[in-house]
Amino acid sequence: MVGPDHATPQEAFERSFGTGSFDEGTVISVVLPISEKIPKANRAQKARASKEWALLRTFGDKYFIRSARQHLAGYLTGLGYRAVAPLDTEWYSINGAAGGPVSNWSERHIAYAAGLGTFSINDGFISEKGIAIRLLSVVTDLQVPPDMRASSVLGHTGNCLLCSKGICGVCITRCPVQAISKEGGHDKIACMKFVYGEESREWAVLNGGEAKSGAGCGLCQTKVPCESRNPMRAAR
C-alpha cells in the first residue's frame, strides 16, 4: 500500500529472524511530542532552524530516538518475545526516486496504518499531539489487541486543514525554500537539499550538533495550527 519497496511487518520481522519466523504479532508505533522549548525557539525563525532544533537533529533524532527504539525492542526481548526496530537493521535503506528519497520502512506510514494520525500537505504527520513530533516503531511477535484506528476514516490527509477544508496553508508560507505548494504538495528534493545541504551542515556544527545530521528546518512544523494539536478537532 505504501510502495513496492516498502516492507510489510512480516517481511521486516523475518528479515531479522528468518523465513517463517513470523506467525502473528504486533506493530507498536509511538508518537513522541517534541519538548515545548524546541518548537517555541523555532517559531521565531524565518530562514533556518533555531539552535534548539539543530541540536534536536543530532541528540534527539540520532541518539535519543534510536535509544528509545532499542530500549523498547530490548524490553520485549527481556519478556521472552522477539522484537525488531526496523530502522536499526542492516537491511533498512533510503533510496533515490524521481520524486525524492523513499525508505523501505516509513515511521509515518506505519503510524498512519496504526491510526495515530494522518499526513499533511507538507508530508509531515499530524497526530493528536500535533505535527512537531518524532515517531518510532517496533515489530514483535507479542500479540496484543490493536487500538481503534479512528483517524483512518478521515482519509490519509484528514487532519490537515488545507487538504480537508481548503483553509490554512500556513506551512506553505513558512517554508524558506518554497518547497510546499497547494498544487504540488511537498517538493522532497528541494526540501532535502535545504535540510542536508552544506549550509545546513555548517549551521549544525556551529550550534554544537553533527554535520551529517544537518540542522534540519522544522519551520513548517512550528508556528502552524497543527504544531501541537490536531487542528481538525477545533474546526469540527
N, C-alpha and C positions, 0 to 999 in steps of 0.2 A: 504493500500500500504506500510506503514511503518512496521506494525506488528499487530498481532491480538489484542494486549492490548493497542495500541495507539488510543487515542480518535480522532474522526472527529471533525471539528469545530462545527457542530450541537450538538454533544454529549457534548463537552466542555461547550457550551453555556447553554444547557438545564440542565446540572448537577448543574448549579448555579441558573437558573431562572425557572426551571420546565419543564416537558414534554410538548411538543407542543408550547413552547415559541419562538422557532426559526423558522421563515419562510424563510427569506433570509437575508443575511448580508455580512460582510466583515471580513477577517482576515488581520490585519495590522501587518506586520513584519518589524522590524527596524534593520539596521546594524549600530553599533557604533564603529568606529575605536578607538583603544587604543591610548592614548596620546603618542606622539613620545618619550618622556623622558623614558617611561617604556620599550618599546622594545629595545631602544638604550642601556639601562643598562643591559638588558637580553642577548644581543648579545655577550657580553664578557664572559658569564657564560658557563661552560662545565659540571659541575657536579650537580648543583642545581639552583633554581630560584634566581634571584637578589633580593635585599631588596625591590626594587620598585615593582617587580612582586608579591612578597609575600604580600605586602600591597594592591595591586590590588585585590587580592583574598578576603580580608576582606572588605575593604572600597569601592572598585569598584563593585565587584560581589554581595556581600551580602547587601550592603546598597544603593549604587547609582543606580544600575540596577533595584533593587526591587522598589526603589522610582520612577524611571522613568516609570516602568510598571504601578504602581498605579496612577501616575500623568496622564498618557495617558488615562487610564480607567476612572479616575475621571473627566477629561476634557470632554470626550464624554458623560458621565452621566450628566454633567452640561449643555450640549447642548440638553438634552432631550432624549438621546439614552441609551440603556442598553449596558454594556460592561464588559468583564471579562478578567483578565490576568490569564490564566490557571495555571501558576506556583505559583500563590499566593492563590490557593484554597485548601480546605481541602482534596479534592479527588486526588490531584496531588501526584504521588508516583514514587519512583525509586525501581525497583525490581531486584533481582538477577536472572541471567540466565547463561546457560552453557558457553556462550561466554563473559560474563561480565554483568555489570548492564545495564538495559534498563529502560527508563521512559515512562510514558503514555502521555507525551506531550513533544516533542523534538523541541526546538527552531531551531536547524539546519535543520531538515526535513521540518519544516514549512517555513523556509527561502528558501529552495530549491524549494518547491512547489510554492512559490511566485515568483520564477525566479531571486532571488538575488545572485545566485552563485551556486557552486557545491561542492561536497566533495573532500577531498584529500586522499592520501594513508594513512595518519595518522588519518583519521576520522575527521579532522578539516574541517572548512567550508571556502572555498576560494571565497570571494566576489570581486567586482570590486575594493574595498579598501583593498584587501588582506585577510590574514588569522589571523592576530593579531587584532582581533575584539571581540566584545561582541554583542549578539543578544537578542532581546526581541520581544514579540508578544502579541496582544490583539485581542479577538474575539468580534465583536459588531454587532448589528442589523442595524447600519448605512450602507446604500448601496452606494458604490462608484464604478466607473469603475476600473477594475483591470489594473495594469501596464502590459506591454508586458513581457512575460516570455522568454526573449531572450536566457538566459543561458541553459534553459531546453532542447534545441535542441541538445546540445552537449553531452547529457548523464549525469549520476549522478556524474561522476568524470571528466567532460570535461575540467575544469580549472586546473587540476593537470598535470604538465609536465610529470611526470613519468607514470601516468596512460594513458595519451593521446598520448605521443610521445616516451615513453621509455627512456627519458633522465631525469636528475636531481637526485632525491633521497637524497638531502641534509638533509632532515628531518630525514632520517634513521641514518645517521652518527651523527646527533645532539642529538639523544636520549641517555640519560645517562644510561638507563637500557635495551637497545636493545629491546624495545617493538614495534618496527616498522621494517617490512621487506618487500622486494619486493614480495616475495611469499605469505606471510601470512597476509600482511596488518598490522593492528593495534591490538596488544595484549592488550585488555582493562583491563584485570585482572592485568597484570604486571604493567601497567601504573597506575592503581588505587592504588595499594599497595605503589607505589613510591610517588604519589601525595598526598595521605591521610595518609600515614604511620606515625609511631611515630617520625622519624627524621624530616619529613616534618612539622608535628605539632609543634615540638620543634623549628624549624627554623622560623616558622611563629610568634610564641610568642617572640622569640629573636629579631625579627625585628619590633615588635610593632603591629603585627596582632593578630588574634584569632586562637587558637589551632584547633577548629572544622573545620575551613575553610581550614586548611593546607596552606602550602606556594605555592602550585601549582608547576609548572615547566615552561611550555611555551617555552622550548628550541627549540622544533620542529616548533614553530610559529614565531621564531625570527632568524635572520641571515640566512634566506632562501629566494629564489627568489620570493616567494609568500607572503612575510611578509606584504607588504603594497600596493600590486597591484595584478591584475590578470595577471600572467606571460604568459598566452596563447596569450594575445594581442600583446606582444612583439615578440612572437615566430611565429606569422602568417605571 
